[in-house]
Amino acid sequence: MNLRKKRWMVTGAALAMVASLGLSACGGGSGSSNSGGQAANSETGKNEVTMASRTPNWIFPVSAKGYTQGENGQFIQSMYRPLFAYKSTSETPYKINLPKSLGTVPEVSEDGMTYTIKLRDDAKWSDGTPVTTRDVEFWWNLVTNNKDEWASYKKGFFPDGADLKIIDDHTFSITTETKFAPAWFIDNQINKVALLPQHAWDKTSADEAVSDLDRTPEGAQKVFAYLQGEAKNLSSYATNPLWQTVNGPWKLKEFTPDQGLTLVPNENYWGEDKPKIDALIYKAFTGDDAEFNSVRSGAIDFGYIPAAQYNQRKAVEDKGYNVFLWPGNSITYLALNFAPQAPGSKFINQKYIRQAMQQLIDQPTLSEKIWSGTASPTCGPVPMPAEKTGTTEGCVYKFDPEAAKKLLEDHGWKVVPDGETTCENPGTGANQCGEGINAGDKLSFKLISQSGFVSTHQMFEEIISQFGKLGIKIDMNEVPDSVGASQACDDETPCTWDLSFFGSQTSWGFPIYASGERLFATDAPVNLGQYSNPEADKLIEESTRSSEPNALQAYNDYLAEDLPVLWMPNPYYQITAVKKTLDLGELDATGDTWPEDWSWSTEGK
């Protein structure tokens, strides 16, 4: 699991389990306490791990719109093994982490259009039923007949233009109509395939016998509706027999919405990496302060240090914790609302205004002063390489208030520092305010931001002050879930926001191949601001089809300059505080770790 995960960082099986609210956490365990003579060193005095986490609100392993938070990905992948798991240091092709994967490395045909995948022959469901390609077919039938309900779907992308062929009980192939870059198609498309227990879920009610309903479009739609409906009933998660059929190392024992949950080992887990911990206890907190109080008191085994309290690291270490700081493969941004009905869209659609706004965001200073050095600048849609993390090397726009002021004045605005900047020269000429902007219009935006994060609040106080120096007004509304409050505008969703920030723990975490078809392509599933640019679409398309490394770079360079969003300081995945006697096993460079590998030891690490 990643040692930090943010809302909207759901990347299917691309990453290990991840949690939100600033931390990820989990612990592994076996069915017997003190397995292998290890000490039970949890705060509870038992062989279990307590951790801070937001409580998930989705359990069905097919992502749904409005339920793509990172904590949901963590929760699901603890119980349902992915087709492909990944490890950044893996020498296996495509960085696949084979011991954690249900599938083996795909064989790519000579023409590059058919991918043949074999399933592990030892995998089984918790009830003893073998995991087979029928479970792949079940997933395929459900998603292809309910694509509009699947949060990972974008028209024209997988599974569009692809065919599934079941070869035998443990072998299947996917053939595409056109050729794609194998790394992109395997790591960003096929990795979305989830194996679902057809033998337990292929029905439309609790008391109905399982059959092959999924093999007709009408039946697949009814089954999907039933499973989605059950997944929305959070209070029944721990008691619903559906969710007790799992193939991962953990199964759900207790679940209380908005409060927490308990996972225990799946006694019939087939893998060699069986849990060594008897229970994983997720505890929900209302915000940074409440969570950090539990760390300072030593009352939690796996927590995090808010960026604003990073200067207390030594005190945390003295309390018996190891502290880990992980960058991750991620970006952070402030979403812009280009939708015509958005209050400030006529301003946002003007590129020079976006440029001026970007030049008013002092990423290096915010990263250092507000985030206490636990964030680094974002320069574009592709994460900064490790050697450049913490710098602005490659950033098109640097902090430059004078340049921002000149941009506005050159386009017909009367800039009134600490006042109200207004359009004096309306029109569409090169030195005018732009289409739809009238004389006397004031530069003003409505911002929705996350509540509960001290550093986020302080950062926007500074940004709002900086904007105000050029007469740009930002009206901020802080809410617990800024994603939910700023969904893409449509006929049913009122359009009340111009800017939306949900990046208190980074905005988006990528799989191995960091392409942008889900974020910045026209009509992309999480393109909240409805950014649309034909050239960007073309470059995104090329980045998915070409194996040339410059294809991804060309996409990055164009969007870094065009500003589909405003690039913001990218908080490290997490400043994780872990009890020194909790051995996390082998840690990936990105911060990936898997709870089933965890164990308590008698000596601090």
TIMINU-737253 format. One line per 4 residues: for each residue x, y, z of C-alpha. Coordinates in nm, 2 decimals. Layout:
N
X Y Z | ...
//
This chain:
605
0.00 0.00 0.00 | 0.12 0.35 -0.05 | 0.22 0.53 0.26 | 0.00 0.81 0.16
-0.30 0.84 -0.07 | -0.53 1.12 -0.17 | -0.88 1.15 -0.29 | -0.90 1.07 -0.65
-0.59 0.87 -0.65 | -0.77 0.55 -0.74 | -0.57 0.38 -1.01 | -0.73 0.04 -1.01
-0.47 -0.22 -0.93 | -0.19 0.00 -1.04 | -0.09 0.07 -0.68 | -0.10 -0.13 -0.37
-0.35 -0.06 -0.10 | -0.38 0.30 -0.01 | -0.56 0.51 0.25 | -0.66 0.87 0.27
-0.69 1.15 0.52 | -0.32 1.18 0.49 | -0.22 0.83 0.56 | -0.25 0.49 0.44
-0.22 0.22 0.67 | -0.28 -0.13 0.74 | -0.11 -0.42 0.90 | -0.07 -0.78 0.81
-0.15 -1.08 1.04 | -0.19 -1.45 1.07 | -0.47 -1.64 1.21 | -0.27 -1.70 1.54
-0.14 -1.44 1.78 | 0.23 -1.39 1.81 | 0.30 -1.60 1.50 | 0.66 -1.71 1.48
0.74 -1.59 1.83 | 0.69 -1.22 1.75 | 0.58 -0.98 2.02 | 0.23 -0.84 2.02
0.33 -0.48 2.05 | 0.02 -0.30 1.94 | -0.12 -0.03 2.15 | -0.41 -0.26 2.22
-0.17 -0.52 2.36 | -0.28 -0.77 2.10 | -0.13 -0.89 1.77 | -0.32 -0.63 1.57
-0.25 -0.29 1.41 | -0.45 0.03 1.46 | -0.42 0.30 1.20 | -0.57 0.63 1.11
-0.78 0.64 0.79 | -1.09 0.78 0.64 | -1.37 0.52 0.64 | -1.43 0.39 0.29
-1.78 0.41 0.14 | -1.75 0.16 -0.15 | -1.68 -0.21 -0.15 | -1.78 -0.34 -0.50
-1.45 -0.38 -0.70 | -1.60 -0.19 -1.00 | -1.54 0.18 -0.94 | -1.85 0.40 -0.93
-1.89 0.77 -1.01 | -1.86 0.97 -0.69 | -1.69 0.68 -0.50 | -1.34 0.70 -0.63
-1.17 0.81 -0.31 | -0.83 0.66 -0.23 | -0.95 0.49 0.09 | -1.19 0.29 -0.12
-0.91 0.15 -0.33 | -0.72 0.05 -0.02 | -1.02 -0.12 0.13 | -1.11 -0.31 -0.18
-0.76 -0.43 -0.26 | -0.71 -0.57 0.08 | -0.99 -0.82 0.01 | -0.97 -0.86 -0.37
-0.63 -0.93 -0.53 | -0.57 -0.73 -0.85 | -0.50 -0.89 -1.19 | -0.17 -0.69 -1.18
0.00 -0.53 -0.88 | 0.31 -0.32 -0.93 | 0.65 -0.25 -0.78 | 0.86 0.04 -0.90
1.18 -0.16 -0.85 | 1.05 -0.48 -1.01 | 1.26 -0.63 -1.29 | 0.96 -0.81 -1.42
0.83 -0.66 -1.75 | 0.59 -0.37 -1.70 | 0.70 -0.36 -1.33 | 0.45 -0.62 -1.24
0.47 -0.75 -0.88 | 0.40 -1.12 -0.95 | 0.36 -1.25 -0.60 | 0.08 -0.99 -0.54
-0.09 -1.04 -0.88 | -0.36 -1.29 -1.00 | -0.22 -1.27 -1.35 | 0.12 -1.35 -1.51
0.31 -1.12 -1.75 | 0.10 -1.08 -2.07 | 0.23 -1.22 -2.39 | 0.20 -0.96 -2.67
0.14 -1.09 -3.02 | 0.38 -1.00 -3.30 | 0.13 -0.75 -3.45 | 0.10 -0.59 -3.10
-0.28 -0.63 -3.09 | -0.34 -0.94 -2.88 | -0.25 -0.97 -2.51 | -0.26 -1.33 -2.37
-0.27 -1.36 -1.99 | -0.26 -1.66 -1.77 | -0.41 -1.67 -1.42 | -0.23 -1.82 -1.13
-0.35 -2.18 -1.10 | -0.34 -2.18 -0.72 | -0.57 -1.88 -0.65 | -0.91 -1.95 -0.50
-1.19 -1.77 -0.34 | -1.24 -1.77 0.04 | -1.51 -2.04 0.00 | -1.26 -2.27 -0.17
-1.39 -2.21 -0.53 | -1.10 -2.17 -0.78 | -1.04 -1.83 -0.93 | -1.09 -1.88 -1.31
-1.14 -1.70 -1.63 | -1.51 -1.72 -1.57 | -1.45 -1.45 -1.31 | -1.28 -1.24 -1.58
-1.57 -1.30 -1.81 | -1.82 -1.20 -1.54 | -1.64 -0.87 -1.49 | -1.62 -0.81 -1.87
-2.00 -0.87 -1.91 | -2.09 -0.64 -1.62 | -1.87 -0.35 -1.73 | -1.94 -0.37 -2.11
-2.31 -0.36 -2.04 | -2.30 -0.09 -1.78 | -2.01 0.13 -1.91 | -2.18 0.46 -1.82
-2.20 0.35 -1.46 | -1.83 0.26 -1.44 | -1.61 0.55 -1.32 | -1.31 0.42 -1.51
-1.48 0.43 -1.84 | -1.42 0.69 -2.11 | -1.59 0.65 -2.45 | -1.34 0.52 -2.71
-1.11 0.37 -2.45 | -1.10 0.02 -2.30 | -1.30 -0.19 -2.32 | -1.42 -0.01 -2.64
-1.24 -0.15 -2.94 | -1.14 -0.46 -2.76 | -1.26 -0.82 -2.76 | -1.22 -1.08 -2.48
-1.15 -1.44 -2.56 | -1.17 -1.72 -2.30 | -0.91 -1.98 -2.40 | -0.94 -2.21 -2.10
-1.00 -2.19 -1.72 | -0.68 -2.01 -1.66 | -0.60 -1.84 -1.99 | -0.77 -1.55 -2.17
-0.68 -1.29 -2.43 | -0.77 -0.94 -2.51 | -0.75 -0.83 -2.87 | -0.76 -0.46 -2.98
-0.88 -0.32 -3.31 | -0.57 -0.09 -3.33 | -0.22 -0.10 -3.19 | -0.14 0.06 -2.86
0.19 0.11 -2.67 | 0.21 -0.22 -2.47 | 0.33 -0.04 -2.15 | 0.03 0.19 -2.16
-0.23 -0.08 -2.25 | -0.11 -0.32 -1.99 | -0.04 -0.08 -1.70 | -0.33 0.16 -1.76
-0.60 -0.05 -1.93 | -0.58 -0.42 -1.87 | -0.49 -0.34 -1.51 | -0.86 -0.23 -1.47
-0.98 -0.59 -1.51 | -1.11 -0.71 -1.18 | -1.18 -1.07 -1.11 | -1.53 -1.10 -0.95
-1.67 -1.42 -0.79 | -1.93 -1.52 -1.05 | -2.03 -1.82 -0.86 | -2.15 -1.60 -0.57
-2.25 -1.28 -0.73 | -2.43 -1.36 -1.05 | -2.78 -1.29 -0.92 | -3.03 -1.01 -0.87
-3.14 -1.06 -0.51 | -3.01 -1.21 -0.19 | -3.24 -1.52 -0.21 | -3.20 -1.59 -0.58
-2.99 -1.88 -0.70 | -2.68 -1.79 -0.89 | -2.70 -1.85 -1.27 | -2.54 -1.72 -1.59
-2.75 -1.40 -1.60 | -2.44 -1.19 -1.69 | -2.42 -1.36 -2.03 | -2.71 -1.15 -2.17
-2.71 -0.76 -2.17 | -3.04 -0.74 -1.98 | -2.92 -0.99 -1.72 | -2.58 -0.82 -1.68
-2.76 -0.49 -1.62 | -2.98 -0.63 -1.36 | -2.70 -0.81 -1.18 | -2.49 -0.49 -1.19
-2.77 -0.28 -1.05 | -2.82 -0.53 -0.77 | -2.45 -0.53 -0.67 | -2.42 -0.15 -0.69
-2.73 -0.12 -0.48 | -2.59 -0.35 -0.21 | -2.26 -0.16 -0.22 | -2.44 0.16 -0.13
-2.58 0.00 0.19 | -2.27 0.07 0.41 | -2.43 -0.04 0.73 | -2.46 -0.40 0.59
-2.10 -0.44 0.47 | -1.99 -0.66 0.75 | -2.30 -0.88 0.75 | -2.38 -0.91 0.38
-2.27 -1.26 0.25 | -2.18 -1.10 -0.08 | -1.88 -0.92 0.06 | -1.75 -1.23 0.25
-1.65 -1.40 -0.07 | -1.30 -1.26 -0.13 | -0.97 -1.38 -0.28 | -0.73 -1.15 -0.10
-0.54 -1.19 0.23 | -0.81 -1.00 0.43 | -1.18 -1.02 0.49 | -1.41 -0.77 0.67
-1.52 -0.84 1.03 | -1.66 -0.51 1.15 | -1.77 -0.19 0.97 | -1.92 0.13 1.12
-1.98 0.41 0.86 | -1.78 0.72 0.93 | -1.61 0.56 1.23 | -1.40 0.27 1.13
-1.37 -0.09 1.04 | -1.18 -0.41 1.12 | -1.02 -0.65 0.88 | -0.90 -1.00 0.98
-0.70 -1.26 0.78 | -0.88 -1.47 0.52 | -0.82 -1.81 0.65 | -0.84 -1.97 0.31
-0.60 -1.72 0.14 | -0.40 -1.91 -0.12 | -0.09 -1.69 -0.14 | 0.25 -1.75 0.03
0.22 -1.40 0.17 | -0.03 -1.49 0.44 | -0.10 -1.22 0.70 | 0.11 -1.22 1.02
-0.12 -0.98 1.21 | -0.45 -1.09 1.36 | -0.65 -0.77 1.29 | -0.62 -0.44 1.11
-0.83 -0.17 1.29 | -0.90 0.14 1.09 | -0.99 0.45 1.30 | -1.15 0.75 1.15
-1.06 1.10 1.26 | -1.23 1.43 1.20 | -0.92 1.61 1.09 | -0.54 1.65 1.13
-0.55 1.78 1.49 | -0.75 1.48 1.63 | -0.53 1.23 1.44 | -0.21 1.39 1.54
-0.31 1.40 1.91 | -0.33 1.02 1.89 | 0.02 1.00 1.75 | 0.16 1.24 2.01
0.01 1.03 2.28 | 0.13 0.71 2.12 | -0.23 0.58 2.10 | -0.21 0.46 1.74
0.03 0.22 1.57 | 0.02 0.36 1.22 | -0.06 0.73 1.17 | 0.08 1.04 1.01
0.22 1.38 1.09 | 0.04 1.67 0.93 | 0.27 1.89 0.73 | 0.21 2.19 0.96
0.34 1.98 1.25 | 0.64 1.83 1.08 | 0.87 2.03 1.31 | 0.75 1.80 1.58
0.90 1.50 1.41 | 1.17 1.45 1.68 | 0.90 1.44 1.96 | 0.71 1.18 1.75
1.03 0.97 1.71 | 1.10 1.00 2.08 | 0.75 0.86 2.14 | 0.85 0.53 1.97
0.78 0.59 1.61 | 0.98 0.57 1.29 | 0.89 0.86 1.05 | 0.88 0.80 0.67
0.86 1.08 0.41 | 0.75 0.95 0.07 | 0.72 1.15 -0.25 | 0.51 0.91 -0.47
0.43 0.92 -0.84 | 0.17 1.20 -0.83 | 0.07 1.56 -0.91 | -0.14 1.82 -0.73
-0.35 2.08 -0.90 | -0.63 2.34 -0.85 | -0.92 2.24 -1.08 | -1.05 2.51 -1.31
-1.42 2.51 -1.43 | -1.44 2.57 -1.80 | -1.81 2.48 -1.82 | -2.01 2.75 -1.98
-2.25 2.77 -1.69 | -1.97 2.81 -1.43 | -1.98 3.16 -1.26 | -1.62 3.25 -1.37
-1.58 3.04 -1.69 | -1.56 3.35 -1.91 | -1.24 3.44 -1.72 | -1.10 3.09 -1.70
-1.14 3.03 -2.07 | -0.90 3.31 -2.13 | -0.55 3.16 -2.13 | -0.38 3.48 -2.03
-0.59 3.49 -1.72 | -0.49 3.13 -1.63 | -0.13 3.23 -1.69 | -0.15 3.53 -1.46
-0.31 3.32 -1.19 | -0.04 3.06 -1.22 | 0.23 3.33 -1.19 | 0.07 3.44 -0.86
0.12 3.10 -0.70 | 0.46 3.09 -0.52 | 0.51 2.71 -0.52 | 0.86 2.70 -0.38
0.78 2.93 -0.09 | 0.45 2.76 -0.02 | 0.62 2.42 -0.03 | 0.89 2.53 0.21
0.70 2.76 0.45 | 0.35 2.63 0.46 | 0.41 2.27 0.40 | 0.74 2.27 0.61
0.93 2.12 0.32 | 0.69 1.83 0.28 | 0.57 1.93 -0.06 | 0.73 2.01 -0.39
0.62 2.21 -0.70 | 0.41 2.05 -0.97 | 0.52 2.16 -1.31 | 0.28 1.97 -1.54
0.06 1.66 -1.58 | 0.35 1.41 -1.56 | 0.50 1.37 -1.21 | 0.85 1.52 -1.16
1.13 1.27 -1.19 | 1.28 1.18 -0.86 | 1.60 1.37 -0.92 | 1.40 1.69 -0.98
1.15 1.66 -0.70 | 1.16 1.98 -0.49 | 1.27 2.21 -0.77 | 1.09 2.41 -1.04
1.32 2.27 -1.31 | 1.09 2.22 -1.61 | 0.82 2.46 -1.48 | 0.69 2.69 -1.76
0.56 2.94 -1.51 | 0.75 3.08 -1.21 | 0.62 3.30 -0.94 | 0.62 3.65 -1.10
0.35 3.90 -0.98 | 0.48 4.17 -1.20 | 0.45 3.95 -1.51 | 0.10 3.86 -1.40
0.01 4.23 -1.36 | 0.14 4.31 -1.71 | -0.06 4.03 -1.86 | -0.38 4.17 -1.72
-0.30 4.52 -1.81 | -0.20 4.43 -2.16 | -0.54 4.27 -2.21 | -0.75 4.56 -2.11
-0.78 4.53 -1.73 | -0.75 4.81 -1.48 | -0.55 4.65 -1.20 | -0.63 4.79 -0.86
-0.40 4.64 -0.59 | -0.60 4.53 -0.28 | -0.91 4.66 -0.46 | -1.13 4.54 -0.75
-0.96 4.48 -1.09 | -1.21 4.55 -1.37 | -1.22 4.52 -1.74 | -1.18 4.85 -1.91
-1.13 4.74 -2.27 | -1.39 4.47 -2.36 | -1.36 4.28 -2.69 | -1.18 4.00 -2.85
-0.88 4.18 -2.98 | -0.52 4.10 -2.87 | -0.52 4.39 -2.62 | -0.88 4.33 -2.50
-1.04 4.14 -2.21 | -1.17 3.85 -2.43 | -1.49 3.69 -2.54 | -1.79 3.72 -2.31
-1.62 3.97 -2.07 | -1.80 4.30 -2.04 | -1.68 4.65 -1.94 | -1.68 4.67 -1.56
-1.66 4.30 -1.50 | -1.46 4.22 -1.19 | -1.21 3.93 -1.16 | -1.37 3.72 -0.90
-1.38 3.34 -0.84 | -1.56 3.09 -0.62 | -1.32 2.84 -0.46 | -1.42 2.51 -0.30
-1.14 2.36 -0.08 | -1.10 2.08 0.16 | -1.16 2.14 0.53 | -0.97 1.97 0.81
-0.62 2.03 0.68 | -0.42 2.31 0.85 | -0.16 2.34 0.58 | -0.43 2.36 0.31
-0.61 2.64 0.49 | -0.29 2.83 0.55 | -0.18 2.79 0.18 | -0.50 2.94 0.05
-0.49 3.22 0.29 | -0.15 3.31 0.14 | -0.27 3.26 -0.22 | -0.59 3.46 -0.16
-0.37 3.74 -0.02 | -0.14 3.73 -0.32 | -0.43 3.74 -0.57 | -0.58 4.03 -0.37
-0.26 4.23 -0.43 | -0.37 4.24 -0.80 | -0.73 4.30 -0.72 | -0.85 3.94 -0.79
-1.11 3.82 -0.54 | -1.13 3.46 -0.42 | -1.44 3.36 -0.23 | -1.34 3.03 -0.05
-1.58 2.77 0.09 | -1.42 2.49 0.28 | -1.60 2.16 0.29 | -1.52 1.81 0.41
-1.53 1.66 0.06 | -1.45 1.92 -0.20 | -1.47 1.65 -0.48 | -1.83 1.58 -0.39
-1.91 1.95 -0.38 | -1.75 2.03 -0.72 | -1.86 1.76 -0.95 | -1.87 1.83 -1.33
-2.16 2.05 -1.42 | -2.45 1.91 -1.61 | -2.83 1.94 -1.62 | -2.87 1.78 -1.28
-2.56 1.92 -1.10 | -2.58 2.30 -1.02 | -2.26 2.48 -1.13 | -2.15 2.69 -0.84
-1.77 2.67 -0.84 | -1.48 2.81 -1.04 | -1.19 2.66 -0.86 | -1.17 2.33 -0.67
-0.89 2.20 -0.45 | -0.88 1.84 -0.32 | -0.51 1.80 -0.31 | -0.43 1.81 0.06
-0.26 1.47 0.01 | -0.20 1.51 -0.37 | -0.47 1.52 -0.63 | -0.38 1.23 -0.85
-0.16 0.93 -0.82 | -0.05 0.75 -1.13 | 0.02 0.39 -1.23 | 0.36 0.32 -1.37
0.27 0.50 -1.70 | 0.15 0.85 -1.62 | -0.07 0.93 -1.92 | -0.37 1.17 -1.89
-0.66 1.02 -2.07 | -0.86 1.00 -1.74 | -0.78 1.35 -1.63 | -0.74 1.60 -1.92
-0.90 1.44 -2.23 | -1.23 1.58 -2.35 | -1.51 1.41 -2.15 | -1.26 1.22 -1.93
-1.42 1.06 -1.63 | -1.25 1.29 -1.37 | -1.21 1.60 -1.59 | -1.42 1.79 -1.34
-1.36 2.13 -1.50 | -1.45 2.00 -1.85 | -1.13 2.12 -2.01 | -1.13 2.05 -2.38
-0.85 2.11 -2.63 | -0.81 1.93 -2.96 | -0.44 1.95 -2.95 | -0.43 1.81 -2.60
-0.66 1.53 -2.70 | -0.43 1.45 -2.99 | -0.12 1.44 -2.77 | -0.29 1.23 -2.51
-0.39 0.99 -2.78 | -0.04 0.97 -2.91 | 0.10 0.91 -2.56 | -0.12 0.59 -2.55
-0.02 0.46 -2.88 | 0.35 0.54 -2.92 | 0.63 0.35 -2.75 | 0.86 0.65 -2.80
0.94 0.82 -2.47 | 0.90 1.17 -2.63 | 0.53 1.11 -2.68 | 0.46 1.14 -2.31
0.70 1.43 -2.29 | 0.52 1.62 -2.57 | 0.19 1.57 -2.39 | 0.34 1.70 -2.07
0.50 2.00 -2.23 | 0.19 2.11 -2.40 | -0.04 2.09 -2.10 | 0.22 2.23 -1.86
0.20 2.55 -2.08 | -0.18 2.54 -2.16 | -0.29 2.51 -1.80 | -0.60 2.28 -1.79
-0.56 2.33 -1.42 | -0.34 2.55 -1.20 | -0.03 2.35 -1.08 | 0.01 2.35 -0.70
0.26 2.23 -0.44 | 0.24 1.85 -0.43 | 0.24 1.72 -0.08 | 0.44 1.40 -0.03
0.23 1.09 -0.02 | 0.26 1.10 0.35 | 0.47 1.17 0.65 | 0.40 0.84 0.81
0.45 0.76 1.17 | 0.49 0.39 1.24 | 0.57 0.22 1.57 | 0.93 0.12 1.57
0.84 -0.23 1.67 | 0.61 -0.27 1.36 | 0.82 -0.42 1.08 | 0.68 -0.32 0.74
0.88 -0.57 0.54 | 1.04 -0.46 0.22 | 0.95 -0.10 0.13 | 0.93 0.02 -0.23
1.09 0.34 -0.33 | 0.75 0.50 -0.39 | 0.63 0.40 -0.04 | 0.45 0.09 -0.14
0.41 -0.17 0.13 | 0.15 -0.45 0.18 | -0.01 -0.51 0.53 | 0.01 -0.89 0.49
0.39 -0.85 0.50 | 0.38 -0.66 0.83 | 0.47 -0.81 1.17 | 0.55 -0.70 1.52
0.90 -0.75 1.64 | 1.07 -0.74 1.98 | 1.32 -0.49 1.86 | 1.26 -0.15 1.70
1.38 -0.11 1.34
//
